[in-house]
Amino acid sequence: MQKQIDIHQHFPSSSRLVYGAMGLGGGWNDQPVNSDDIKQTHEIIDTCLKLGINMFDHADIYTFGKAEQVFGEALKQNPALKNQLIIQSKCGIRFEDELGPKRYDFSKQWLVKSVENILTRLDIEQLDVLLLHRPDPLAQMDEVAEAISQLKVQGKIKHLGVSNMNHGHITLLENAIKAPIVCNQLELSLNHLAFIEDSVTSGCSGQPVVNFAPATLEYCQLNNVQIQAWGSLAQGLFTGRDVSNEPKHIQQTAELVEKLAAQYEVSKEAIVLAWLMRHPANIQPIIGTTNIARIKACAQATTIELTREHWYALYVSARGHELP
Ligand SMILES: NC(=O)c1ccc[n+]([C@@H]2O[C@H](COP(=O)([O-])OP(=O)(O)OC[C@H]3O[C@@H](n4cnc5c(N)ncnc54)[C@H](OP(=O)(O)O)[C@@H]3O)[C@@H](O)[C@H]2O)c1
């Protein structure tokens, strides 16, 4: 039995898994989107919908805008899809250009223009969620609030979410926009354990270095900020990628994933995602594979719940040493 997830508060019909569109559009190059790219996008959307995955994650920068563009082409060809999908996208990262280096930009002008360009590329009137992609240290909160308010009033975005932010950033933003931040997207997986390490090592002497802002997960749980996990498949590290040159504990974790997959009678991807989903924050994994068989393998994650013992076995194996 699946637990109710927090994002249902804002999107009663959202799926637990989110499809990550970073791989769409023909790659990070200047080749124009072609008919094969559009065909691939149709196949992926159809596969996802058949599997019950109806939430899609974009960003304006993915494949230099081509991921959104190819998705928009698919929606143009089949407009009936539009009201079946929950679509989010991100902005706030600028590539290096004649004006400066790669940088973050939460100025009102950049945010508003970015959303307008996103809507044009996706061929939709409104984004279900706009995510601010990475914290901009120069962000003026009043200006961000003005931009978000204008975009909401104009009906261009429904909700605001964030990505790669800590609880301090979220508090500051919520205070400025006077509305809830609906999600926070972070890199979380069996290969990015800092979100668990932060909590598990909090009472340890010697102050272990954990590269994760303390209590971000707890803040999100407490305030109904849906946690979304990017990199949730760890780019295949435990589910079939060649690990012969990886450290012993990674190889052993890949073996354990395979063993548990056989035991639960599901795919290896399902075990890796179910590990994230077992956490009480009700994490929403984002799956970035463009491989149809792997998308189907991922969907099996919603059919199982790992035991406490199996969850810990995976965690301890992936961290490479026993718990304090
Ligand atoms: N907020 C952020 O800052 C941020 C950053 C990065 C990504 N994201 C979002 O999160 C989504 C997922 O992120 P992600 O793509 O980094 O992570 P992911 O879902 O962990 O990994 C997907 C990648 O791993 C490859 N892969 C998966 N299983 C494999 C296997 N068994 N063998 C070989 N390759 C395998 C996939 O290739 P195939 O396509 O060939 O399967 C794909 O390139 C993205 O699409 C994007 O929507 C957000």
The ligand as an SDF file (V2000), in Angstrom:
LIG
                    3D

 48 52  0  0  0  0  0  0  0  0999 V2000
   17.8350   19.9320  -10.1680 N   0  0  0  0  0  0  0  0  0  0  0  0
   19.0130   19.6600  -10.6850 C   0  0  0  0  0  0  0  0  0  0  0  0
   20.0050   20.3610  -10.4430 O   0  0  0  0  0  0  0  0  0  0  0  0
   19.1290   18.4770  -11.5820 C   0  0  0  0  0  0  0  0  0  0  0  0
   20.4010   18.0440  -12.0190 C   0  0  0  0  0  0  0  0  0  0  0  0
   20.4640   16.9280  -12.8670 C   0  0  0  0  0  0  0  0  0  0  0  0
   19.3020   16.2720  -13.2430 C   0  0  0  0  0  0  0  0  0  0  0  0
   18.0770   16.7100  -12.8190 N   0  0  0  0  0  0  0  0  0  0  0  0
   16.8160   16.0290  -13.1920 C   0  0  0  0  0  0  0  0  0  0  0  0
   16.8620   14.7010  -12.7280 O   0  0  0  0  0  0  0  0  0  0  0  0
   16.7120   13.7830  -13.8130 C   0  0  0  0  0  0  0  0  0  0  0  0
   17.5450   12.5620  -13.5530 C   0  0  0  0  0  0  0  0  0  0  0  0
   18.8880   12.9310  -13.3510 O   0  0  0  0  0  0  0  0  0  0  0  0
   20.1200   12.1420  -13.9710 P   0  0  0  0  0  0  0  0  0  0  0  0
   19.8590   11.8830  -15.4000 O   0  0  0  0  0  0  0  0  0  0  0  0
   21.3400   12.8730  -13.5810 O   0  0  0  0  0  0  0  0  0  0  0  0
   20.1300   10.8200  -13.1380 O   0  0  0  0  0  0  0  0  0  0  0  0
   19.6050    9.3040  -13.2320 P   0  0  0  0  0  0  0  0  0  0  0  0
   18.1660    9.2320  -13.4740 O   0  0  0  0  0  0  0  0  0  0  0  0
   20.1990    8.7280  -12.0100 O   0  0  0  0  0  0  0  0  0  0  0  0
   20.4290    8.6760  -14.4540 O   0  0  0  0  0  0  0  0  0  0  0  0
   19.9860    8.6830  -15.7710 C   0  0  0  0  0  0  0  0  0  0  0  0
   21.2050    8.4870  -16.6570 C   0  0  0  0  0  0  0  0  0  0  0  0
   21.8660    7.2830  -16.2850 O   0  0  0  0  0  0  0  0  0  0  0  0
   21.9270    6.4010  -17.4040 C   0  0  0  0  0  0  0  0  0  0  0  0
   21.6970    5.0390  -16.9160 N   0  0  0  0  0  0  0  0  0  0  0  0
   20.7130    4.6110  -16.0920 C   0  0  0  0  0  0  0  0  0  0  0  0
   20.8310    3.2860  -15.8790 N   0  0  0  0  0  0  0  0  0  0  0  0
   21.8920    2.8870  -16.5830 C   0  0  0  0  0  0  0  0  0  0  0  0
   22.5300    1.6270  -16.7320 C   0  0  0  0  0  0  0  0  0  0  0  0
   22.0810    0.5200  -16.1170 N   0  0  0  0  0  0  0  0  0  0  0  0
   23.6100    1.5550  -17.5300 N   0  0  0  0  0  0  0  0  0  0  0  0
   24.0620    2.6600  -18.1600 C   0  0  0  0  0  0  0  0  0  0  0  0
   23.5010    3.8950  -18.0510 N   0  0  0  0  0  0  0  0  0  0  0  0
   22.4440    3.9960  -17.2600 C   0  0  0  0  0  0  0  0  0  0  0  0
   20.8240    6.8490  -18.3260 C   0  0  0  0  0  0  0  0  0  0  0  0
   21.1410    6.4720  -19.6480 O   0  0  0  0  0  0  0  0  0  0  0  0
   19.9460    5.9460  -20.6110 P   0  0  0  0  0  0  0  0  0  0  0  0
   19.1870    7.1600  -21.0120 O   0  0  0  0  0  0  0  0  0  0  0  0
   20.6960    5.3180  -21.7270 O   0  0  0  0  0  0  0  0  0  0  0  0
   19.1480    4.9660  -19.8230 O   0  0  0  0  0  0  0  0  0  0  0  0
   20.8400    8.3520  -18.1290 C   0  0  0  0  0  0  0  0  0  0  0  0
   21.8800    8.9520  -18.8730 O   0  0  0  0  0  0  0  0  0  0  0  0
   17.0900   14.5850  -15.0630 C   0  0  0  0  0  0  0  0  0  0  0  0
   16.4910   14.1090  -16.2340 O   0  0  0  0  0  0  0  0  0  0  0  0
   16.5860   15.9570  -14.6900 C   0  0  0  0  0  0  0  0  0  0  0  0
   15.1850   16.0300  -14.9520 O   0  0  0  0  0  0  0  0  0  0  0  0
   17.9900   17.8000  -11.9730 C   0  0  0  0  0  0  0  0  0  0  0  0
  1  2  1  0
  2  3  2  0
  2  4  1  0
  4  5  1  0
  4 48  2  0
  5  6  2  0
  6  7  1  0
  7  8  2  0
  8  9  1  0
  8 48  1  0
  9 10  1  0
  9 46  1  0
 10 11  1  0
 11 12  1  0
 11 44  1  0
 12 13  1  0
 13 14  1  0
 14 15  2  0
 14 16  1  0
 14 17  1  0
 17 18  1  0
 18 19  2  0
 18 20  1  0
 18 21  1  0
 21 22  1  0
 22 23  1  0
 23 24  1  0
 23 42  1  0
 24 25  1  0
 25 26  1  0
 25 36  1  0
 26 27  1  0
 26 35  1  0
 27 28  2  0
 28 29  1  0
 29 30  1  0
 29 35  2  0
 30 31  1  0
 30 32  2  0
 32 33  1  0
 33 34  2  0
 34 35  1  0
 36 37  1  0
 36 42  1  0
 37 38  1  0
 38 39  2  0
 38 40  1  0
 38 41  1  0
 42 43  1  0
 44 45  1  0
 44 46  1  0
 46 47  1  0
M  CHG  2   8   1  16  -1
M  END
$$$$
